[in-house]
Amino acid sequence: MDGKWGTLKFSLSRLPLMIFRIAFIFLGLFLFLAIVLFVYAFLVPRPLDTTDPSIFLEDGKTVNYCDLPNLDNSGKSADDIPKAYTPGCGFTQIPMPILADCTEPLSDGVVDMRGLWEATSGIKGHLERVEQCGNRVVITVEHVIHDFRLDGTLKNGARDIGLLCNNFNSAIKFKDEVMVFRLFNLFDTVSRRMEGEEMIFNFIDGTETRTKRICKYPED
């Protein structure tokens, strides 16, 4: 009996040390992940910029976005147009449409969300332009350009910048007619879906923003 009691007391005396070691290991892992994310976000070079510079020569606000291209295979395919990236930490003038000359029909399972969309509820002032052809999508929003393929891979996903001018990478695909963004292909962050004539934008914090189609960018 005394032997068992002595063993128990010895184990209990070591418990604080074990807890400290476990906490130290978790803290080390957390710091390691934080450092890795910081390096990726701010120190890793961005991809080679293949953006067609001509899209910045004119003001994209002059375009009528209710006049959408006919996707009848009469013009360029999605592969014929270089991938676009956000210049610096964000553009100061709305670029011209990137996929204006693309007439490749939408791929199977891809919902047509093309147009200029303005918030009617949710995030006040939210405004985004959606271009599509084939399985390619370009979303121009909040001074950034997200150009990606809907194949659910990081390689062809949105490799661009965030609000802090940080790198980020998302894989995107359609799932049950919903366009889903998965940050680093680990967890869902943003989704878009059509509901009648509205496009519904959902953010990671649960905010739902309903948008209506408009033809022109509003005046500043």
Summary of the structure (lengths in Angstrom):
residues: 220
radius of gyration: 23.8
end to end distance: 83.6
largest distance: 90.6
contacts: 589
relative contact order: 0.14
helix: 23%
strand: 30%
